Amino acid sequence: MIYSLRGTLTAVEQNFVVVECAGVGYGVRTTAGTLGKLPKMGQEVKLFTCLNIREDAAELFGFIDRRELEGFRMLTGVSGVGPKAALAILSELGGQQLLLAVAGGDAKSITRAPGVGPKLASRIVLELKDKVPADFFSPDGGGGAFAPPPQENTSAGEALSALIALGYSQQEAASAVGRLSPELPVQELIKGALKVLSTRR
């Protein structure tokens, strides 16, 4: 098992990077999220990796965040979700948005990923729903598989807590917040989620 790579970033393409370690260049497939966090070309980078072996090939998948790796493994554990589909889903939604969609039963959001239809999205929600950490939505970010670092989860967590305090269920709140950008301020997330919820009642 290749758990991680630490070396020099020598090439970056669409969803693909090359990391040179001790004179060997490792080609690694990755997500848009990881690509956006890479250092400059020629600098040192560390990726957490997963080796996928098929009859005709061995592919290495890598992520700058261990949580994203865990999310990738969870997705590929769902029947019908291969490595490329898992990358597409994580690239489109990111770990936090995916968890919100799963917790809220929002399969439609997952279909935004290329190649993911309604049936597969529904299966992902069904099979991963019980794996969402119970404390994911707390302001401190929980600590579950997909949970992002605390500073990235605070706004969504506070917005969810506020909506639940207003009487909405966790599923309703998660589904509504999951349709919005996690980068919005807490108040904007709450306002936007309330608009979404008002159209459903």
Secondary structure, DSSP 8 states (H G I E B T S, - for coil): ---EEEEEEEEEETTEEEEEETTEEEEEE--HHHHTT---TTSEEEEEEEEEE-SS-EEEEEESSHHHHHHHHHHHTSTT--HHHHHHHHHHHHHHHHHHHHHTT-HHHHTTSTT--HHHHHHHHHHHGGGS-TTTTSTT----SS---HHHHHHHHHHHHHHHHTT--HHHHHHHHTTS-TTS-HHHHHHHHHHHHHTT-
